[in-house]
Amino acid sequence: MGDGAFLALARNRHSVRGYFPDPVPEEKLERCLEAARLAPSACNSQPWTFIVVDDPELKGLLADLTSERLLPLNHFVKQAPVLIVIVVEPANLTSRLGSWIKNRDFPLIDIGIAAEHFCLQAVEEGLGTCMIGWFREAEVKELLGVPAAKRIGLLIALGYPQFDAAPTKHRKPLEETVCHNRYRLQPGKDV
Ligand SMILES: Cc1cc2nc3c(=O)[nH]c(=O)nc-3n(C[C@H](O)[C@H](O)[C@H](O)COP(=O)(O)O)c2cc1C
């Protein structure tokens, strides 16, 4: 029996680090944003704003803020025709209370889920994405007019992938990452 549509989608999604310059059709982008909008969040707080950066000049400046000249990191971001910037908005009162009482960062968790909804829908649309966590936050905020007090959670590069085939996934095996009923202490790490 096959995996089913969702698992196939999850297997197919991979970080795309080479894009064609073709623009992303508006309706495809909208469906990705809609998938992100539908994501769950603590207390349904929806603590996010998605800035779609597709103005070529602005996008180039933004891409520059994700890489360092001397590090082989994120130089591909410039190729993507669209960059999404996820601004962390203040959570609602119940989520904030929950975060405080339980010492959890709910908004960051929420944003991660929304970002993955976006990326999975992109695969469905024949598009590629790469989440970008390495960026110069203060400069990104200044460039896009985001108030200094807010945080940028994540960027997502979006566009048509140059390479179709999903590379082999390097993942820890299930046996290593799952245990049943009780935590399995790891010899050499926990004991
Ligand atoms: C929070 C987060 C931040 C990331 N930041 C970057 C980044 O700055 N540059 C990059 O090339 N990939 C980045 N990635 C992509 C990961 O390297 C990638 O998801 C991981 O290696 C697994 O590969 P896959 O996405 O192809 O399955 C990020 C992923 C996540 C979830």
The ligand as an SDF file (V2000), in Angstrom:
LIG
                    3D

 31 33  0  0  0  0  0  0  0  0999 V2000
   13.9970   27.1320   11.5020 C   0  0  0  0  0  0  0  0  0  0  0  0
   14.7750   26.7600   10.2550 C   0  0  0  0  0  0  0  0  0  0  0  0
   15.7720   27.5990    9.7910 C   0  0  0  0  0  0  0  0  0  0  0  0
   16.4880   27.2740    8.6360 C   0  0  0  0  0  0  0  0  0  0  0  0
   17.4190   28.1560    8.1430 N   0  0  0  0  0  0  0  0  0  0  0  0
   18.0640   27.8630    6.9860 C   0  0  0  0  0  0  0  0  0  0  0  0
   18.9680   28.8090    6.4190 C   0  0  0  0  0  0  0  0  0  0  0  0
   19.1900   29.9080    6.9180 O   0  0  0  0  0  0  0  0  0  0  0  0
   19.5850   28.4490    5.2550 N   0  0  0  0  0  0  0  0  0  0  0  0
   19.3620   27.2420    4.6350 C   0  0  0  0  0  0  0  0  0  0  0  0
   19.9470   27.0040    3.5720 O   0  0  0  0  0  0  0  0  0  0  0  0
   18.4930   26.3330    5.1590 N   0  0  0  0  0  0  0  0  0  0  0  0
   17.8420   26.6190    6.3010 C   0  0  0  0  0  0  0  0  0  0  0  0
   16.9270   25.7310    6.8150 N   0  0  0  0  0  0  0  0  0  0  0  0
   16.6700   24.4670    6.1120 C   0  0  0  0  0  0  0  0  0  0  0  0
   17.2530   23.2550    6.8350 C   0  0  0  0  0  0  0  0  0  0  0  0
   18.6600   23.2290    6.6710 O   0  0  0  0  0  0  0  0  0  0  0  0
   16.6020   21.9800    6.2610 C   0  0  0  0  0  0  0  0  0  0  0  0
   15.2180   22.0120    6.5220 O   0  0  0  0  0  0  0  0  0  0  0  0
   17.1680   20.7030    6.8560 C   0  0  0  0  0  0  0  0  0  0  0  0
   18.5270   20.5560    6.5520 O   0  0  0  0  0  0  0  0  0  0  0  0
   16.4260   19.4630    6.3380 C   0  0  0  0  0  0  0  0  0  0  0  0
   16.4780   19.3770    4.9320 O   0  0  0  0  0  0  0  0  0  0  0  0
   15.1740   19.4200    4.0240 P   0  0  0  0  0  0  0  0  0  0  0  0
   14.4120   20.6920    4.3480 O   0  0  0  0  0  0  0  0  0  0  0  0
   15.6780   19.4160    2.6180 O   0  0  0  0  0  0  0  0  0  0  0  0
   14.3410   18.2090    4.3180 O   0  0  0  0  0  0  0  0  0  0  0  0
   16.2030   26.0470    7.9620 C   0  0  0  0  0  0  0  0  0  0  0  0
   15.1890   25.2260    8.4290 C   0  0  0  0  0  0  0  0  0  0  0  0
   14.4650   25.5790    9.5430 C   0  0  0  0  0  0  0  0  0  0  0  0
   13.3370   24.6780   10.0030 C   0  0  0  0  0  0  0  0  0  0  0  0
  1  2  1  0
  2  3  1  0
  2 30  2  0
  3  4  2  0
  4  5  1  0
  4 28  1  0
  5  6  2  0
  6  7  1  0
  6 13  1  0
  7  8  2  0
  7  9  1  0
  9 10  1  0
 10 11  2  0
 10 12  1  0
 12 13  2  0
 13 14  1  0
 14 15  1  0
 14 28  1  0
 15 16  1  0
 16 17  1  0
 16 18  1  0
 18 19  1  0
 18 20  1  0
 20 21  1  0
 20 22  1  0
 22 23  1  0
 23 24  1  0
 24 25  2  0
 24 26  1  0
 24 27  1  0
 28 29  2  0
 29 30  1  0
 30 31  1  0
M  END
$$$$
